[in-house]
Every structure is written in C-alpha cells, then in structure tokens.
Amino acid sequence: MLAVGLAAPHVSSPRNCRMDLIVGVDIVKNMVQVAKEKVREKDSRSMIEFVVCDGRQLPFRDSSLEALVSRGDVFPWLIPQEKTLREFGRVMASEAIIMMETGNGALMKVNTTSYYFERTHDGKIAYVVCEIDASRDHLVTSYVLGTTSDIARKISQNPEFIRTGWCTGDEYSLEDIKRETVEVRQGLTTHWHTANEFRDLFKTCDFEEIEVTGDGLLMKLLAEGNQGKYQCMKERPELFFEVEKRLIPYLNPDKTPTILVKASRMKEDPEKPHQARD
Ligand SMILES: C[S@@+](CC[C@H](N)C(=O)[O-])C[C@H]1O[C@@H](n2cnc3c(N)ncnc32)[C@H](O)[C@@H]1O
C-alpha cells in the first residue's frame, strides 16, 4: 500500500492494516522524518518504508501496488490533478483500491478574496492575500513584511496574533502593505473538487466502482461549538473517530466539510498499455 502525503501519524500507522508492506511518500523531508518517528513510537514490527518524492511522479513500477491512500488535503496540491490521478493509476495493480480524502470544494465561496496576517515558518510576519476564483482554484500570495516595518511591529503586539499566529488584515490596503514588503512569495494554485467533479475525474482516469461519501461533520460541529466539546474530542479521539465513521453513510457529500472517494483501478485491458511517464 502506498500513502501519499504523510505528516499525520494515522496515515503511516499500521493499525488495522493487513498489507505486507506500506510505503509512505512526501515531498518534504521533515514530514518523512516526523512520520518515521511516529511509526517507531507506535509499532516497531511493521514493514513500513518511506521515500521523499513528489507524489505526482512516483518512483514505482507500473501496476506494483495493491492500494493507495491519500488523505488530509494532499490531492488539491498535486496539480495538474488529472495527470496525478493517471500517475496513481499507473502504479496501481488492476483492481487495486484507492482511498482519498480532501476538503469539499462545494463549500468554498467562489469569487472571493480574503486578507490576513500570518506568522511564516521562518518566523516573519506575512500579509496573505487568498483568492478563490469561479472554478474553485485557490491562489495564495504572501507579502513578507520587513522586521522593522511599522505594520509588522503593530501586528506583533496584537493579542490574537500573539496567541494564534494569525489575525485578520481587512483594515490594511494592499498599497500600504506593499510599501513595507521585503519579499513576495507566490503559492501554488490549488484546486478543490466537488463530489460530482471527483466522480467525473475518477471516471476519466479509468477508475471504476467509484463511491463518493461525506465526512467531517462532527468535527465541524464540535469546532464551531464551545471549547469544552472540542477539548472532549481531543481527549477521546478514538470515540470521536468511531462516531464520525458511523455517520458517513447518512451524510450528503455535497454538504459535508470533507469528501471521501473510494474507487478501484479498472481491470487491466491487455490491448491498452499504461500511459507512459513523461
Ligand atoms: C495537509 S498535510 C496532510 C498530511 C496527512 N496526510 C494528514 O492527513 O494529516 C499535506 C502533506 O502533503 C505533502 N505534499 C504536498 N505536496 C506534495 C507533493 N507534490 N508530493 C508529495 N507530498 C506532498 C505535504 O508535505 C504535507 O505533508
């Protein structure tokens, strides 16, 4: 089984998994390191290997994997996504299973722009402009402020920013920000699918038995509720995941925060060879 995009321990965890070998890949070396440590803590007997690589170009032979899992909003980054899904299909054996989980594009407010301040991974303060266009492409541009800039100084004293590393930036104009910017960082454009788009994409890429379901409603309800309920979820995650799992068959994937896709690789047609890698 292949897990694309790591970080969270449960992805690389061997719990309930009867695969002979699990391979976890991530493009970020540190994420692979985190996953390795989690696995070591949880179960040292498992056959788990890790590879640092781009999930869009997998260093595996055609038809060599029985299952592929990608959860936690990895797929929106794997652009262009049709090409990536065909690459997943290439390494999957005939009738192998794929499970994917991402945020639901249907819930995104299209044609909107939001502005906020965020602490960057290297400790600076950035003004972030987030645009979602009509086709749910999501574009993020970060304007990194100079450490001595007036705006950065003001934001670094904002209580919400101190507490969370984030605060709204609606009251500043982009012109003001640009005057104090020392670096502009352009993010990758991500794309967020709706349930119907996923059905079409998987069909186009030669998958069958495509099941699209919804998930994440309980987490959303708790997160929007009081801190006590949220804390409860953190203290008893296994109970929370069990309830969430049981809700899945009753949820409408057009309305849930998260979409789950399960599909199988189309049975091999001897007349039709796998698409060659670039
Ligand atoms: C939001 S995290 C999700 C991690 C985990 N699956 C989870 O459920 O928590 C996204 C992960 O995808 C990885 N990622 C992003 N682009 C990637 C790419 N092109 N190839 C492989 N991994 C990638 C990131 O490094 C990060 O570890």
PDBQT file of the ligand as one rigid body, heavy atoms in Angstrom, charges set to zero:
ROOT
HETATM    1  C1  LIG A 301      -2.035  18.832   4.999  1.00  0.00    +0.000 C 
HETATM    2  S1  LIG A 301      -0.722  17.696   5.065  1.00  0.00    +0.000 S 
HETATM    3  C2  LIG A 301      -1.650  16.217   5.261  1.00  0.00    +0.000 C 
HETATM    4  C3  LIG A 301      -0.869  15.152   5.823  1.00  0.00    +0.000 C 
HETATM    5  C4  LIG A 301      -1.595  13.869   6.258  1.00  0.00    +0.000 C 
HETATM    6  N1  LIG A 301      -1.977  13.059   5.133  1.00  0.00    +0.000 N 
HETATM    7  C5  LIG A 301      -2.752  14.134   7.187  1.00  0.00    +0.000 C 
HETATM    8  O1  LIG A 301      -3.796  13.577   6.971  1.00  0.00    +0.000 OA
HETATM    9  O2  LIG A 301      -2.623  14.851   8.143  1.00  0.00    +0.000 OA
HETATM   10  C6  LIG A 301      -0.249  17.631   3.366  1.00  0.00    +0.000 C 
HETATM   11  C7  LIG A 301       1.014  16.825   3.119  1.00  0.00    +0.000 C 
HETATM   12  O3  LIG A 301       1.174  16.693   1.725  1.00  0.00    +0.000 OA
HETATM   13  C8  LIG A 301       2.533  16.850   1.415  1.00  0.00    +0.000 C 
HETATM   14  N2  LIG A 301       2.670  17.224  -0.005  1.00  0.00    +0.000 N 
HETATM   15  C9  LIG A 301       2.373  18.406  -0.586  1.00  0.00    +0.000 A 
HETATM   16  N3  LIG A 301       2.665  18.389  -1.886  1.00  0.00    +0.000 NA
HETATM   17  C10 LIG A 301       3.178  17.156  -2.146  1.00  0.00    +0.000 A 
HETATM   18  C11 LIG A 301       3.679  16.527  -3.318  1.00  0.00    +0.000 A 
HETATM   19  N4  LIG A 301       3.722  17.153  -4.504  1.00  0.00    +0.000 N 
HETATM   20  N5  LIG A 301       4.112  15.258  -3.215  1.00  0.00    +0.000 NA
HETATM   21  C12 LIG A 301       4.084  14.591  -2.030  1.00  0.00    +0.000 A 
HETATM   22  N6  LIG A 301       3.632  15.137  -0.877  1.00  0.00    +0.000 NA
HETATM   23  C13 LIG A 301       3.182  16.396  -0.946  1.00  0.00    +0.000 A 
HETATM   24  C14 LIG A 301       2.998  17.924   2.381  1.00  0.00    +0.000 C 
HETATM   25  O4  LIG A 301       4.392  17.941   2.540  1.00  0.00    +0.000 OA
HETATM   26  C15 LIG A 301       2.261  17.516   3.668  1.00  0.00    +0.000 C 
HETATM   27  O5  LIG A 301       2.986  16.614   4.455  1.00  0.00    +0.000 OA
ENDROOT
TORSDOF 0
